[in-house]
């Protein structure tokens, strides 16, 4: 099991998922004339990519240095991602106190759950290989 290749594979897959979701959001904007989801889509894709790259790089370091602590790492990553998502939603709420909170929440949750699902499936398959 080559950890560096798996790390790059995770980042590449997450990037493709983020681009696909962003293109879907743009398509929804064009078809239903919903202009309020552009900013939420940009924030969501940025959050998704920053968190994914961070997780992949930290996972690579933990997997190489202390593979016995990977279960603790996966638990910590789940909590970190959730707290960071709550912080992003709170900051968005503080900045935009108008009616754009619901579209932001819906778009952000779509990106969040897609990223969470990818993370779970990817690392479950990696754990089953080893």
N, CA, C and O atoms as a printed pandas DataFrame, in Angstrom:
     atom_number atom_name residue_name chain_id  residue_number  x_coord  y_coord  z_coord
0              1         N          UNK        A               1    0.855   -1.179    0.000
1              2        CA          UNK        A               1    0.000    0.000    0.000
2              3         C          UNK        A               1    0.901    1.242    0.000
3              4         O          UNK        A               1    1.622    1.499    0.965
4              5         N          UNK        A               2    0.849    1.996   -1.082
5              6        CA          UNK        A               2    1.644    3.207   -1.207
6              7         C          UNK        A               2    0.837    4.389   -0.670
7              8         O          UNK        A               2   -0.151    4.806   -1.275
8              9         N          UNK        A               3    1.260    4.909    0.446
9             10        CA          UNK        A               3    0.514    5.960    1.145
10            11         C          UNK        A               3    0.500    7.257    0.347
11            12         O          UNK        A               3   -0.511    7.958    0.319
12            13         N          UNK        A               4    1.613    7.579   -0.299
13            14        CA          UNK        A               4    1.659    8.821   -1.082
14            15         C          UNK        A               4    0.677    8.782   -2.252
15            16         O          UNK        A               4    0.006    9.774   -2.538
16            17         N          UNK        A               5    0.597    7.633   -2.929
17            18        CA          UNK        A               5   -0.355    7.502   -4.044
18            19         C          UNK        A               5   -1.791    7.575   -3.547
19            20         O          UNK        A               5   -2.643    8.182   -4.195
20            21         N          UNK        A               6   -2.062    6.960   -2.404
21            22        CA          UNK        A               6   -3.410    7.019   -1.839
22            23         C          UNK        A               6   -3.776    8.446   -1.446
23            24         O          UNK        A               6   -4.915    8.873   -1.633
24            25         N          UNK        A               7   -2.824    9.172   -0.910
25            26        CA          UNK        A               7   -3.062   10.573   -0.532
26            27         C          UNK        A               7   -3.421   11.400   -1.759
27            28         O          UNK        A               7   -4.389   12.161   -1.739
28            29         N          UNK        A               8   -2.651   11.254   -2.817
29            30        CA          UNK        A               8   -2.937   12.000   -4.048
30            31         C          UNK        A               8   -4.244   11.537   -4.685
31            32         O          UNK        A               8   -4.967   12.344   -5.270
32            33         N          UNK        A               9   -4.548   10.266   -4.577
33            34        CA          UNK        A               9   -5.810    9.752   -5.107
34            35         C          UNK        A               9   -6.994   10.353   -4.360
35            36         O          UNK        A               9   -8.001   10.711   -4.971
36            37         N          UNK        A              10   -6.875   10.462   -3.048
37            38        CA          UNK        A              10   -7.943   11.070   -2.245
38            39         C          UNK        A              10   -8.153   12.529   -2.642
39            40         O          UNK        A              10   -9.288   12.973   -2.811
40            41         N          UNK        A              11   -7.067   13.265   -2.788
41            42        CA          UNK        A              11   -7.175   14.678   -3.165
42            43         C          UNK        A              11   -7.780   14.808   -4.560
43            44         O          UNK        A              11   -8.640   15.659   -4.787
44            45         N          UNK        A              12   -7.333   13.967   -5.494
45            46        CA          UNK        A              12   -7.852   14.019   -6.861
46            47         C          UNK        A              12   -9.345   13.695   -6.898
47            48         O          UNK        A              12  -10.112   14.385   -7.570
48            49         N          UNK        A              13   -9.757   12.655   -6.183
49            50        CA          UNK        A              13  -11.174   12.286   -6.157
50            51         C          UNK        A              13  -12.019   13.384   -5.518
51            52         O          UNK        A              13  -13.113   13.686   -5.996
52            53         N          UNK        A              14  -11.523   13.970   -4.457
53            54        CA          UNK        A              14  -12.265   15.044   -3.786
54            55         C          UNK        A              14  -12.360   16.278   -4.684
55            56         O          UNK        A              14  -13.382   16.964   -4.700
56            57         N          UNK        A              15  -11.300   16.551   -5.424
57            58        CA          UNK        A              15  -11.324   17.668   -6.371
58            59         C          UNK        A              15  -12.363   17.430   -7.465
59            60         O          UNK        A              15  -13.127   18.333   -7.807
60            61         N          UNK        A              16  -12.391   16.222   -8.008
61            62        CA          UNK        A              16  -13.380   15.898   -9.040
62            63         C          UNK        A              16  -14.799   15.990   -8.495
63            64         O          UNK        A              16  -15.699   16.480   -9.177
64            65         N          UNK        A              17  -14.998   15.523   -7.275
65            66        CA          UNK        A              17  -16.318   15.613   -6.648
66            67         C          UNK        A              17  -16.725   17.068   -6.437
67            68         O          UNK        A              17  -17.872   17.438   -6.691
68            69         N          UNK        A              18  -15.798   17.882   -5.978
69            70        CA          UNK        A              18  -16.095   19.301   -5.752
70            71         C          UNK        A              18  -16.430   20.010   -7.061
71            72         O          UNK        A              18  -17.366   20.807   -7.115
72            73         N          UNK        A              19  -15.673   19.724   -8.104
73            74        CA          UNK        A              19  -15.945   20.342   -9.407
74            75         C          UNK        A              19  -17.301   19.893   -9.934
75            76         O          UNK        A              19  -18.064   20.703  -10.461
76            77         N          UNK        A              20  -17.604   18.603   -9.793
77            78        CA          UNK        A              20  -18.900   18.098  -10.264
78            79         C          UNK        A              20  -20.057   18.761   -9.517
79            80         O          UNK        A              20  -21.040   19.174  -10.133
80            81         N          UNK        A              21  -19.942   18.863   -8.204
81            82        CA          UNK        A              21  -21.002   19.508   -7.430
82            83         C          UNK        A              21  -21.127   20.990   -7.770
83            84         O          UNK        A              21  -22.234   21.527   -7.819
84            85         N          UNK        A              22  -20.002   21.648   -8.003
85            86        CA          UNK        A              22  -20.045   23.063   -8.368
86            87         C          UNK        A              22  -20.711   23.253   -9.728
87            88         O          UNK        A              22  -21.486   24.190   -9.919
88            89         N          UNK        A              23  -20.407   22.364  -10.668
89            90        CA          UNK        A              23  -21.052   22.451  -11.981
90            91         C          UNK        A              23  -22.551   22.189  -11.883
91            92         O          UNK        A              23  -23.341   22.813  -12.592
92            93         N          UNK        A              24  -22.939   21.273  -11.012
93            94        CA          UNK        A              24  -24.372   21.031  -10.786
94            95         C          UNK        A              24  -25.026   22.279  -10.201
95            96         O          UNK        A              24  -26.130   22.651  -10.599
96            97         N          UNK        A              25  -24.346   22.922   -9.263
97            98        CA          UNK        A              25  -24.887   24.158   -8.682
98            99         C          UNK        A              25  -25.030   25.245   -9.746
99           100         O          UNK        A              25  -26.023   25.973   -9.762
100          101         N          UNK        A              26  -24.046   25.355  -10.629
101          102        CA          UNK        A              26  -24.138   26.337  -11.714
102          103         C          UNK        A              26  -25.279   26.003  -12.670
103          104         O          UNK        A              26  -25.971   26.898  -13.156
104          105         N          UNK        A              27  -25.469   24.722  -12.936
105          106        CA          UNK        A              27  -26.574   24.300  -13.798
106          107         C          UNK        A              27  -27.921   24.638  -13.164
107          108         O          UNK        A              27  -28.831   25.113  -13.843
108          109         N          UNK        A              28  -28.043   24.393  -11.877
109          110        CA          UNK        A              28  -29.279   24.735  -11.157
110          111         C          UNK        A              28  -29.517   26.242  -11.215
111          112         O          UNK        A              28  -30.650   26.691  -11.388
112          113         N          UNK        A              29  -28.458   27.007  -11.072
113          114        CA          UNK        A              29  -28.593   28.469  -11.155
114          115         C          UNK        A              29  -29.126   28.903  -12.511
115          116         O          UNK        A              29  -29.977   29.789  -12.595
116          117         N          UNK        A              30  -28.624   28.276  -13.579
117          118        CA          UNK        A              30  -29.031   28.671  -14.925
118          119         C          UNK        A              30  -30.436   28.196  -15.261
119          120         O          UNK        A              30  -31.196   28.924  -15.900
120          121         N          UNK        A              31  -30.792   26.998  -14.846
121          122        CA          UNK        A              31  -32.095   26.429  -15.215
122          123         C          UNK        A              31  -33.223   27.101  -14.447
123          124         O          UNK        A              31  -34.240   27.471  -15.034
124          125         N          UNK        A              32  -33.051   27.261  -13.131
125          126        CA          UNK        A              32  -34.128   27.810  -12.307
126          127         C          UNK        A              32  -33.923   29.280  -11.934
127          128         O          UNK        A              32  -34.679   29.821  -11.127
128          129         N          UNK        A              33  -32.924   29.922  -12.505
129          130        CA          UNK        A              33  -32.658   31.349  -12.269
130          131         C          UNK        A              33  -32.535   31.675  -10.777
131          132         O          UNK        A              33  -33.135   32.628  -10.280
132          133         N          UNK        A              34  -31.753   30.870  -10.089
133          134        CA          UNK        A              34  -31.516   31.067   -8.654
134          135         C          UNK        A              34  -30.114   31.665   -8.497
135          136         O          UNK        A              34  -29.120   30.940   -8.449
136          137         N          UNK        A              35  -30.055   32.969   -8.420
137          138        CA          UNK        A              35  -28.756   33.638   -8.328
138          139         C          UNK        A              35  -28.181   33.641   -6.916
139          140         O          UNK        A              35  -27.008   33.962   -6.723
140          141         N          UNK        A              36  -28.992   33.291   -5.942
141          142        CA          UNK        A              36  -28.529   33.376   -4.550
142          143         C          UNK        A              36  -27.617   32.224   -4.143
143          144         O          UNK        A              36  -27.109   32.227   -3.021
144          145         N          UNK        A              37  -27.391   31.239   -5.011
145          146        CA          UNK        A              37  -26.557   30.113   -4.592
146          147         C          UNK        A              37  -25.133   30.181   -5.128
147          148         O          UNK        A              37  -24.358   29.250   -4.911
148          149         N          UNK        A              38  -24.770   31.248   -5.817
149          150        CA          UNK        A              38  -23.398   31.345   -6.315
150          151         C          UNK        A              38  -22.400   31.499   -5.163
151          152         O          UNK        A              38  -21.415   30.763   -5.098
152          153         N          UNK        A              39  -22.642   32.428   -4.275
153          154        CA          UNK        A              39  -21.742   32.620   -3.132
154          155         C          UNK        A              39  -21.696   31.384   -2.234
155          156         O          UNK        A              39  -20.604   30.972   -1.842
156          157         N          UNK        A              40  -22.837   30.773   -1.892
157          158        CA          UNK        A              40  -22.766   29.541   -1.108
158          159         C          UNK        A              40  -21.996   28.421   -1.808
159          160         O          UNK        A              40  -21.291   27.652   -1.154
160          161         N          UNK        A              41  -22.126   28.328   -3.122
161          162        CA          UNK        A              41  -21.401   27.285   -3.852
162          163         C          UNK        A              41  -19.897   27.537   -3.817
163          164         O          UNK        A              41  -19.114   26.600   -3.662
164          165         N          UNK        A              42  -19.493   28.786   -3.960
165          166        CA          UNK        A              42  -18.063   29.117   -3.916
166          167         C          UNK        A              42  -17.496   28.853   -2.521
167          168         O          UNK        A              42  -16.414   28.282   -2.387
168          169         N          UNK        A              43  -18.218   29.263   -1.497
169          170        CA          UNK        A              43  -17.766   29.020   -0.122
170          171         C          UNK        A              43  -17.717   27.521    0.163
171          172         O          UNK        A              43  -16.774   27.038    0.790
172          173         N          UNK        A              44  -18.720   26.791   -0.290
173          174        CA          UNK        A              44  -18.790   25.352   -0.033
174          175         C          UNK        A              44  -17.670   24.593   -0.728
175          176         O          UNK        A              44  -17.054   23.709   -0.133
176          177         N          UNK        A              45  -17.405   24.932   -1.984
177          178        CA          UNK        A              45  -16.336   24.232   -2.697
178          179         C          UNK        A              45  -14.977   24.586   -2.094
179          180         O          UNK        A              45  -14.089   23.735   -2.040
180          181         N          UNK        A              46  -14.805   25.816   -1.645
181          182        CA          UNK        A              46  -13.557   26.204   -0.979
182          183         C          UNK        A              46  -13.375   25.432    0.321
183          184         O          UNK        A              46  -12.296   24.904    0.591
184          185         N          UNK        A              47  -14.427   25.369    1.119
185          186        CA          UNK        A              47  -14.386   24.610    2.373
186          187         C          UNK        A              47  -14.047   23.150    2.098
187          188         O          UNK        A              47  -13.192   22.561    2.759
188          189         N          UNK        A              48  -14.727   22.581    1.119
189          190        CA          UNK        A              48  -14.550   21.167    0.799
190          191         C          UNK        A              48  -13.100   20.871    0.393
191          192         O          UNK        A              48  -12.524   19.880    0.840
192          193         N          UNK        A              49  -12.521   21.712   -0.437
193          194        CA          UNK        A              49  -11.163   21.464   -0.916
194          195         C          UNK        A              49  -10.110   21.719    0.159
195          196         O          UNK        A              49   -9.151   20.956    0.275
196          197         N          UNK        A              50  -10.276   22.770    0.937
197          198        CA          UNK        A              50   -9.303   23.054    2.002
198          199         C          UNK        A              50   -9.306   21.932    3.037
199          200         O          UNK        A              50   -8.247   21.475    3.467
200          201         N          UNK        A              51  -10.482   21.496    3.428
201          202        CA          UNK        A              51  -10.574   20.416    4.420
202          203         C          UNK        A              51  -10.029   19.110    3.849
203          204         O          UNK        A              51   -9.327   18.379    4.547
204          205         N          UNK        A              52  -10.341   18.809    2.594
205          206        CA          UNK        A              52   -9.878   17.558    1.990
206          207         C          UNK        A              52   -8.360   17.510    1.876
207          208         O          UNK        A              52   -7.743   16.493    2.194
208          209         N          UNK        A              53   -7.765   18.590    1.431
209          210        CA          UNK        A              53   -6.304   18.617    1.308
210          211         C          UNK        A              53   -5.659   18.527    2.689
211          212         O          UNK        A              53   -4.664   17.824    2.866
212          213         N          UNK        A              54   -6.217   19.229    3.657
213          214        CA          UNK        A              54   -5.685   19.163    5.024
214          215         C          UNK        A              54   -5.771   17.750    5.580
215          216         O          UNK        A              54   -4.806   17.239    6.149
216          217         N          UNK        A              55   -6.919   17.127    5.414
217          218        CA          UNK        A              55   -7.106   15.762    5.916
218          219         C          UNK        A              55   -6.134   14.810    5.238
219          220         O          UNK        A              55   -5.515   13.979    5.902
220          221         N          UNK        A              56   -5.996   14.923    3.926
221          222        CA          UNK        A              56   -5.119   14.010    3.191
222          223         C          UNK        A              56   -3.667   14.149    3.629
223          224         O          UNK        A              56   -2.971   13.150    3.806
224          225         N          UNK        A              57   -3.213   15.374    3.802
225          226        CA          UNK        A              57   -1.817   15.576    4.187
226          227         C          UNK        A              57   -1.551   15.116    5.621
227          228         O          UNK        A              57   -0.509   14.524    5.903
228          229         N          UNK        A              58   -2.485   15.388    6.514
229          230        CA          UNK        A              58   -2.314   14.924    7.898
230          231         C          UNK        A              58   -2.426   13.401    7.955
231          232         O          UNK        A              58   -1.684   12.754    8.693
232          233         N          UNK        A              59   -3.351   12.822    7.178
233          234        CA          UNK        A              59   -3.494   11.358    7.146
234          235         C          UNK        A              59   -2.202   10.709    6.664
235          236         O          UNK        A              59   -1.763    9.704    7.224
236          237         N          UNK        A              60   -1.589   11.284    5.623
237          238        CA          UNK        A              60   -0.336   10.725    5.103
238          239         C          UNK        A              60    0.741   10.726    6.181
239          240         O          UNK        A              60    1.487    9.758    6.331
240          241         N          UNK        A              61    0.812   11.811    6.922
241          242        CA          UNK        A              61    1.824   11.903    7.979
242          243         C          UNK        A              61    1.549   10.896    9.103
243          244         O          UNK        A              61    2.467   10.241    9.597
244          245         N          UNK        A              62    0.279   10.780    9.500
245          246        CA          UNK        A              62   -0.078    9.840   10.569
246          247         C          UNK        A              62    0.117    8.403   10.103
247          248         O          UNK        A              62    0.629    7.574   10.855
248          249         N          UNK        A              63   -0.285    8.097    8.871
249          250        CA          UNK        A              63   -0.169    6.727    8.358
250          251         C          UNK        A              63    1.287    6.293    8.242
251          252         O          UNK        A              63    1.605    5.121    8.443
252          253         N          UNK        A              64    2.162    7.222    7.925
253          254        CA          UNK        A              64    3.585    6.885    7.835
254          255         C          UNK        A              64    4.242    6.806    9.206
255          256         O          UNK        A              64    5.078    5.935    9.448
256          257         N          UNK        A              65    3.866    7.712   10.103
257          258        CA          UNK        A              65    4.545    7.807   11.391
258          259         C          UNK        A              65    3.981    6.923   12.484
259          260         O          UNK        A              65    4.735    6.297   13.228
260          261         N          UNK        A              66    2.667    6.864   12.588
261          262        CA          UNK        A              66    2.031    6.109   13.679
262          263         C          UNK        A              66    0.740    5.463   13.181
263          264         O          UNK        A              66   -0.350    5.929   13.514
264          265         N          UNK        A              67    0.847    4.401   12.392
265          266        CA          UNK        A              67   -0.362    3.786   11.826
266          267         C          UNK        A              67   -1.312    3.207   12.881
267          268         O          UNK        A              67   -2.488    2.986   12.595
268          269         N          UNK        A              68   -0.816    2.963   14.086
269          270        CA          UNK        A              68   -1.690    2.442   15.140
270          271         C          UNK        A              68   -2.692    3.484   15.624
271          272         O          UNK        A              68   -3.721    3.131   16.200
272          273         N          UNK        A              69   -2.406    4.745   15.398
273          274        CA          UNK        A              69   -3.310    5.798   15.864
274          275         C          UNK        A              69   -4.284    6.269   14.786
275          276         O          UNK        A              69   -4.919    7.310   14.951
276          277         N          UNK        A              70   -4.415    5.527   13.690
277          278        CA          UNK        A              70   -5.348    5.917   12.629
278          279         C          UNK        A              70   -6.806    5.936   13.078
279          280         O          UNK        A              70   -7.534    6.844   12.675
280          281         N          UNK        A              71   -7.278    4.981   13.895
281          282        CA          UNK        A              71   -8.675    5.086   14.353
282          283         C          UNK        A              71   -8.951    6.374   15.134
283          284         O          UNK        A              71  -10.009    6.983   14.977
284          285         N          UNK        A              72   -8.008    6.782   15.965
285          286        CA          UNK        A              72   -8.153    8.044   16.691
286          287         C          UNK        A              72   -8.152    9.218   15.720
287          288         O          UNK        A              72   -8.893   10.184   15.900
288          289         N          UNK        A              73   -7.322    9.127   14.701
289          290        CA          UNK        A              73   -7.266   10.179   13.686
290          291         C          UNK        A              73   -8.605   10.323   12.976
291          292         O          UNK        A              73   -9.080   11.442   12.780
292          293         N          UNK        A              74   -9.221    9.210   12.586
293          294        CA          UNK        A              74  -10.496    9.278   11.872
294          295         C          UNK        A              74  -11.592    9.879   12.749
295          296         O          UNK        A              74  -12.439   10.626   12.260
296          297         N          UNK        A              75  -11.579    9.558   14.030
297          298        CA          UNK        A              75  -12.550   10.142   14.952
298          299         C          UNK        A              75  -12.320   11.646   15.095
299          300         O          UNK        A              75  -13.265   12.434   15.076
300          301         N          UNK        A              76  -11.068   12.026   15.236
301          302        CA          UNK        A              76  -10.745   13.451   15.372
302          303         C          UNK        A              76  -11.101   14.225   14.106
303          304         O          UNK        A              76  -11.556   15.366   14.185
304          305         N          UNK        A              77  -10.898   13.619   12.952
305          306        CA          UNK        A              77  -11.218   14.284   11.686
306          307         C          UNK        A              77  -12.711   14.554   11.584
307          308         O          UNK        A              77  -13.119   15.619   11.121
308          309         N          UNK        A              78  -13.524   13.604   12.011
309          310        CA          UNK        A              78  -14.977   13.801   11.958
310          311         C          UNK        A              78  -15.395   14.983   12.825
311          312         O          UNK        A              78  -16.182   15.828   12.398
312          313         N          UNK        A              79  -14.872   15.038   14.028
313          314        CA          UNK        A              79  -15.199   16.151   14.915
314          315         C          UNK        A              79  -14.667   17.475   14.397
315          316         O          UNK        A              79  -15.355   18.494   14.464
316          317         N          UNK        A              80  -13.444   17.466   13.882
317          318        CA          UNK        A              80  -12.842   18.681   13.337
318          319         C          UNK        A              80  -13.647   19.210   12.158
319          320         O          UNK        A              80  -13.903   20.411   12.066
320          321         N          UNK        A              81  -14.046   18.322   11.261
321          322        CA          UNK        A              81  -14.813   18.739   10.083
322          323         C          UNK        A              81  -16.161   19.326   10.495
323          324         O          UNK        A              81  -16.598   20.333    9.938
324          325         N          UNK        A              82  -16.818   18.698   11.469
325          326        CA          UNK        A              82  -18.119   19.196   11.909
326          327         C          UNK        A              82  -17.987   20.568   12.584
327          328         O          UNK        A              82  -18.772   21.473   12.305
328          329         N          UNK        A              83  -17.009   20.718   13.458
329          330        CA          UNK        A              83  -16.814   22.010   14.127
330          331         C          UNK        A              83  -16.421   23.104   13.141
331          332         O          UNK        A              83  -16.860   24.247   13.265
332          333         N          UNK        A              84  -15.605   22.756   12.178
333          334        CA          UNK        A              84  -15.228   23.738   11.164
334          335         C          UNK        A              84  -16.425   24.125   10.297
335          336         O          UNK        A              84  -16.565   25.289    9.922
336          337         N          UNK        A              85  -17.285   23.162    9.979
337          338        CA          UNK        A              85  -18.500   23.464    9.208
338          339         C          UNK        A              85  -19.428   24.373   10.004
339          340         O          UNK        A              85  -19.996   25.318    9.457
340          341         N          UNK        A              86  -19.580   24.091   11.286
341          342        CA          UNK        A              86  -20.405   24.964   12.127
342          343         C          UNK        A              86  -19.824   26.371   12.205
343          344         O          UNK        A              86  -20.565   27.354   12.199
344          345         N          UNK        A              87  -18.510   26.467   12.278
345          346        CA          UNK        A              87  -17.866   27.784   12.317
346          347         C          UNK        A              87  -18.092   28.549   11.016
347          348         O          UNK        A              87  -18.348   29.753   11.039
348          349         N          UNK        A              88  -17.999   27.858    9.886
349          350        CA          UNK        A              88  -18.232   28.512    8.594
350          351         C          UNK        A              88  -19.674   28.994    8.502
351          352         O          UNK        A              88  -19.929   30.109    8.046
352          353         N          UNK        A              89  -20.620   28.158    8.933
353          354        CA          UNK        A              89  -22.028   28.567    8.887
354          355         C          UNK        A              89  -22.287   29.747    9.823
355          356         O          UNK        A              89  -23.056   30.647    9.488
356          357         N          UNK        A              90  -21.653   29.745   10.987
357          358        CA          UNK        A              90  -21.833   30.844   11.933
358          359         C          UNK        A              90  -21.275   32.152   11.370
359          360         O          UNK        A              90  -21.913   33.199   11.471
360          361         N          UNK        A              91  -20.093   32.085   10.783
361          362        CA          UNK        A              91  -19.501   33.292   10.192
362          363         C          UNK        A              91  -20.371   33.800    9.051
363          364         O          UNK        A              91  -20.574   35.007    8.922
364          365         N          UNK        A              92  -20.884   32.903    8.226
365          366        CA          UNK        A              92  -21.766   33.332    7.135
366          367         C          UNK        A              92  -23.022   33.994    7.695
367          368         O          UNK        A              92  -23.495   34.998    7.161
368          369         N          UNK        A              93  -23.553   33.429    8.765
369          370        CA          UNK        A              93  -24.737   34.015    9.395
370          371         C          UNK        A              93  -24.436   35.409    9.937
371          372         O          UNK        A              93  -25.253   36.319    9.798
372          373         N          UNK        A              94  -23.274   35.579   10.549
373          374        CA          UNK        A              94  -22.916   36.885   11.105
374          375         C          UNK        A              94  -22.700   37.928   10.006
375          376         O          UNK        A              94  -23.002   39.106   10.196
376          377         N          UNK        A              95  -22.184   37.499    8.872
377          378        CA          UNK        A              95  -21.916   38.429    7.774
378          379         C          UNK        A              95  -23.188   38.749    7.000
379          380         O          UNK        A              95  -23.428   39.910    6.667
380          381         N          UNK        A              96  -24.003   37.747    6.709
381          382        CA          UNK        A              96  -25.231   37.918    5.915
382          383         C          UNK        A              96  -26.439   37.570    6.763
383          384         O          UNK        A              96  -26.791   36.397    6.886
384          385         N          UNK        A              97  -27.065   38.548    7.337
385          386        CA          UNK        A              97  -28.221   38.296    8.197
386          387         C          UNK        A              97  -29.538   38.441    7.442
387          388         O          UNK        A              97  -30.574   38.706    8.053
388          389         N          UNK        A              98  -29.512   38.273    6.134
389          390        CA          UNK        A              98  -30.760   38.411    5.384
390          391         C          UNK        A              98  -31.310   37.033    5.011
391          392         O          UNK        A              98  -31.028   36.050    5.695
392          393         N          UNK        A              99  -32.067   36.960    3.964
393          394        CA          UNK        A              99  -32.774   35.723    3.614
394          395         C          UNK        A              99  -31.905   34.704    2.890
395          396         O          UNK        A              99  -32.420   33.682    2.437
396          397         N          UNK        A             100  -30.617   34.945    2.766
397          398        CA          UNK        A             100  -29.767   34.001    2.045
398          399         C          UNK        A             100  -29.249   32.866    2.921
399          400         O          UNK        A             100  -28.490   32.023    2.442
400          401         N          UNK        A             101  -29.634   32.825    4.176
401          402        CA          UNK        A             101  -29.116   31.783    5.064
402          403         C          UNK        A             101  -29.632   30.401    4.684
403          404         O          UNK        A             101  -28.860   29.442    4.699
404          405         N          UNK        A             102  -30.900   30.268    4.348
405          406        CA          UNK        A             102  -31.446   28.957    3.990
406          407         C          UNK        A             102  -30.809   28.405    2.717
407          408         O          UNK        A             102  -30.401   27.243    2.718
408          409         N          UNK        A             103  -30.702   29.175    1.629
409          410        CA          UNK        A             103  -29.997   28.634    0.458
410          411         C          UNK        A             103  -28.543   28.272    0.766
411          412         O          UNK        A             103  -28.034   27.265    0.274
412          413         N          UNK        A             104  -27.877   29.095    1.580
413          414        CA          UNK        A             104  -26.501   28.769    1.953
414          415         C          UNK        A             104  -26.448   27.452    2.704
415          416         O          UNK        A             104  -25.618   26.595    2.403
416          417         N          UNK        A             105  -27.319   27.287    3.669
417          418        CA          UNK        A             105  -27.333   26.064    4.468
418          419         C          UNK        A             105  -27.570   24.841    3.584
419          420         O          UNK        A             105  -26.883   23.831    3.736
420          421         N          UNK        A             106  -28.517   24.916    2.675
421          422        CA          UNK        A             106  -28.835   23.772    1.815
422          423         C          UNK        A             106  -27.678   23.425    0.879
423          424         O          UNK        A             106  -27.332   22.255    0.718
424          425         N          UNK        A             107  -27.091   24.436    0.271
425          426        CA          UNK        A             107  -25.963   24.191   -0.634
426          427         C          UNK        A             107  -24.764   23.668    0.151
427          428         O          UNK        A             107  -24.111   22.714   -0.272
428          429         N          UNK        A             108  -24.477   24.286    1.281
429          430        CA          UNK        A             108  -23.330   23.876    2.089
430          431         C          UNK        A             108  -23.494   22.442    2.590
431          432         O          UNK        A             108  -22.532   21.673    2.592
432          433         N          UNK        A             109  -24.689   22.083    3.008
433          434        CA          UNK        A             109  -24.920   20.724    3.491
434          435         C          UNK        A             109  -24.790   19.691    2.374
435          436         O          UNK        A             109  -24.327   18.576    2.616
436          437         N          UNK        A             110  -25.190   20.047    1.164
437          438        CA          UNK        A             110  -25.015   19.127    0.036
438          439         C          UNK        A             110  -23.525   18.847   -0.190
439          440         O          UNK        A             110  -23.127   17.695   -0.364
440          441         N          UNK        A             111  -22.718   19.888   -0.186
441          442        CA          UNK        A             111  -21.273   19.714   -0.347
442          443         C          UNK        A             111  -20.682   18.966    0.849
443          444         O          UNK        A             111  -19.838   18.086    0.680
444          445         N          UNK        A             112  -21.122   19.315    2.044
445          446        CA          UNK        A             112  -20.600   18.694    3.268
446          447         C          UNK        A             112  -20.879   17.192    3.287
447          448         O          UNK        A             112  -19.975   16.396    3.544
448          449         N          UNK        A             113  -22.122   16.804    3.018
449          450        CA          UNK        A             113  -22.467   15.382    3.052
450          451         C          UNK        A             113  -21.813   14.610    1.914
451          452         O          UNK        A             113  -21.460   13.443    2.090
452          453         N          UNK        A             114  -21.645   15.231    0.761
453          454        CA          UNK        A             114  -20.937   14.562   -0.332
454          455         C          UNK        A             114  -19.483   14.311    0.058
455          456         O          UNK        A             114  -18.946   13.233   -0.195
456          457         N          UNK        A             115  -18.854   15.297    0.667
457          458        CA          UNK        A             115  -17.474   15.151    1.114
458          459         C          UNK        A             115  -17.359   14.100    2.221
459          460         O          UNK        A             115  -16.428   13.295    2.229
460          461         N          UNK        A             116  -18.296   14.116    3.135
461          462        CA          UNK        A             116  -18.302   13.145    4.228
462          463         C          UNK        A             116  -18.490   11.722    3.706
463          464         O          UNK        A             116  -17.836   10.792    4.177
464          465         N          UNK        A             117  -19.379   11.559    2.740
465          466        CA          UNK        A             117  -19.615   10.244    2.140
466          467         C          UNK        A             117  -18.369    9.760    1.411
467          468         O          UNK        A             117  -17.977    8.601    1.550
468          469         N          UNK        A             118  -17.752   10.635    0.643
469          470        CA          UNK        A             118  -16.522   10.254   -0.061
470          471         C          UNK        A             118  -15.433    9.858    0.931
471          472         O          UNK        A             118  -14.748    8.853    0.737
472          473         N          UNK        A             119  -15.274   10.637    1.981
473          474        CA          UNK        A             119  -14.272   10.341    3.005
474          475         C          UNK        A             119  -14.507    8.958    3.611
475          476         O          UNK        A             119  -13.572    8.169    3.752
476          477         N          UNK        A             120  -15.748    8.671    3.965
477          478        CA          UNK        A             120  -16.072    7.391    4.596
478          479         C          UNK        A             120  -15.810    6.220    3.658
479          480         O          UNK        A             120  -15.212    5.221    4.058
480          481         N          UNK        A             121  -16.254    6.343    2.417
481          482        CA          UNK        A             121  -16.073    5.250    1.454
482          483         C          UNK        A             121  -14.596    5.053    1.127
483          484         O          UNK        A             121  -14.118    3.920    1.075
484          485         N          UNK        A             122  -13.878    6.139    0.908
485          486        CA          UNK        A             122  -12.465    6.034    0.544
486          487         C          UNK        A             122  -11.659    5.373    1.653
487          488         O          UNK        A             122  -10.918    4.423    1.397
488          489         N          UNK        A             123  -11.792    5.859    2.874
489          490        CA          UNK        A             123  -10.967    5.322    3.942
490          491         C          UNK        A             123  -11.447    3.956    4.424
491          492         O          UNK        A             123  -10.659    3.199    4.993
492          493         N          UNK        A             124  -12.714    3.624    4.212
493          494        CA          UNK        A             124  -13.164    2.258    4.500
494          495         C          UNK        A             124  -12.511    1.283    3.528
495          496         O          UNK        A             124  -12.089    0.197    3.922
496          497         N          UNK        A             125  -12.430    1.670    2.259
497          498        CA          UNK        A             125  -11.785    0.786    1.282
498          499         C          UNK        A             125  -10.280    0.692    1.530
499          500         O          UNK        A             125   -9.692   -0.371    1.335
500          501         N          UNK        A             126   -9.654    1.780    1.954
501          502        CA          UNK        A             126   -8.223    1.749    2.271
502          503         C          UNK        A             126   -7.978    0.863    3.487
503          504         O          UNK        A             126   -7.013    0.100    3.510
504          505         N          UNK        A             127   -8.833    0.956    4.487
505          506        CA          UNK        A             127   -8.672    0.135    5.693
506          507         C          UNK        A             127   -8.885   -1.341    5.392
507          508         O          UNK        A             127   -8.229   -2.197    5.985
508          509         N          UNK        A             128   -9.797   -1.645    4.476
509          510        CA          UNK        A             128  -10.054   -3.039    4.123
510          511         C          UNK        A             128   -8.912   -3.637    3.314
511          512         O          UNK        A             128   -8.696   -4.848    3.362
512          513         N          UNK        A             129   -8.179   -2.818    2.577
513          514        CA          UNK        A             129   -7.041   -3.307    1.791
514          515         C          UNK        A             129   -5.876   -3.728    2.669
515          516         O          UNK        A             129   -5.173   -4.689    2.358
516          517         N          UNK        A             130   -5.672   -3.016    3.757
517          518        CA          UNK        A             130   -4.482   -3.285    4.582
518          519         C          UNK        A             130   -4.698   -4.377    5.585
519          520         O          UNK        A             130   -3.786   -4.708    6.343
